[in-house]
């Protein structure tokens, strides 16, 4: 019992530490790629670390008082890290005993909700418009994540994320999971707050939306949370929907997973660089169509494809 | 200068005579393409109605002048253009100091709104029946009853500091909330204050406060500088289209004084003007991309633009503010050895700009963000007298280069680019077409450029009391300079109207019922230039001291910069 607990805790720490300390590196790689598409040299790939250090060292300024507002950034990063502990990142999900797919969906939505709350709490018109946009995006993107994971649950006849991964590894690719995977990937673009769906922040329209009043360490934590989230969800996508090739050698599988995650992030960065920002109504229409398409995946799963 | 046909001239004269109903004081023809009428102020509105409704004249600007030292009265001049007929019509009315009122023409022609507010602020003549009683040009803490463009007002006057002043802004309609854009806002490169009245994401109205950049350039021109110093100041009206303003000013003075610039100078002016259009349109395309979050377009177009700036630096010594124009021609020749390099750069820019055009024309996401966005109908474009690409994108086929040919545009004919849709996408298409046409124009001008002198010899002093109207098609639209010559080697009145001045007035009509997300790109699609529109003295923020750079100082600063090697 104790050995199991210690092992779980260690794996938990490993996942959290990996998400926490590698996510800025991934962001750095994405920035570098963006710069290449722009014909720029771009910042060094370590730049996000320096950004975080700089922001963390600054004065903590708050536009409003109140304990809830003050603690929101920490909770946001915390929720993203909790998500990291709930999903398999190259190993079995360390906290799998504590929560299944339903919990994953809830926790994935948490950081968005917290960001939205801090926007509403900061009493700026830009932040409240940004927060209402964030809410609309959340409501249109979360169902897609839920439907995509439900397809996996239906196929594997289990709600446990680890169970889905095992089922996929054993049974190989199928149409329904492929469609669900694509839908999940399209939703990832919005969850990561990348163009053409960075509508809630939209610097040129509403000056960062919910983040407009955030600065210094608070901004650092919000940014960090978003980077963690994009990395963790990329892992979730790769593990659940594209877990092959599974050779059984732990090291090779881990390397393959990391390469696949990087490919996903590179695709996200490329889409980000070659698109202008959509308007909120256009984005909602787009995700409505994606959601209906992902229902097709569910239909395929029902007929056993 | 192209000559209008006699039938039109007669028709204009008849219309003015009939409408003024005996109140016509004088009718003169200062230049072949300019008709000037002096009428009693009581008849002004009727005559304007006649010009606008019967002759489809386009309102350009109003000029308020303090003529008390000359005639004892103030004078209000409304400028109109009959574009297809290549004719300017000036309607002047004396306004006595005892009764400082003149009937407003804003109800007749909506585009006169700002122009009338401006002369009320500047010389204190009140447009009676004007719908907007608020200040336009003067700062909110400027004392009441002090009119900066009156002759007895010193250019270096400093008003007392006022505390707790706020712009007078309208209240939002019931149920709507206010979303401020500005005075400082990420996508506005310059200060401007827009108050958007929103219900959710929908705009139900807006209000503006502008002229934060007013630098009093016109006042300096008619009180502190001389004819040949003004081109340097005119060039600094705008950071992008400086050469346009200095050319426009020089042409106005040349016209007033009857000086003919040599052909070679006219060709070189054409080349520089078109180079400015090329780099300005590339700049705009990048900014438009940036506004809708399309940074790749920004980075690529600005990379393509850069060699054009290097060329300008090689020709004139500066990336911007070339200092080439002077009354009667140019101060600096176009060296022959730069021709091959110029052609080579143009070929590269053309190739790369075509690639960008092909990439954006098929981009469906871009269509989604620009089609049907910020629509300016043909009717409103005419009412507000919009100029340049916004007008042409709404089906108003006006282009100063064709309607009032100047420089070498009588021989190098531009291709007018028009669209009917009036939306942001149409404005993109118009500018991209113009960009490629400008490259052709520079090539043709380089092939046809004659030899000879670059500046006319001016033997006599410029006679006082003459007027000159000059327009130049800037990248943003038609820039206009009006000069009335004075006695002490400087203009008596110098009036500048930048293209953004009429274009910005179309903004409320364009954003009504739009989504918040569409406001920045709609504003951006006008390619607004607030400094051009506003114009003042430089202000040192730390000491609050107003500083006016003299010719010698400007010269010294630019020499220092040149010696230090410049930016590149």
Interface residues (C-beta under 8 A of the other chain):
Chain A: X34 X37 X38 X39 X40 X125 X126 X129 X132 X195 X196 X198 X199 X202 X203 X204 X205 X206 X207 X273 X274 X275 X276 X277 X278 X279 X280 X281 X282
Chain B: X177 X178 X179 X180 X185 X186 X187 X200 X201 X289 X290 X291 X292 X293 X294 X295 X296 X297 X299 X300 X303 X363 X365 X366 X368 X369 X515 X516 X517 X518 X519 X520
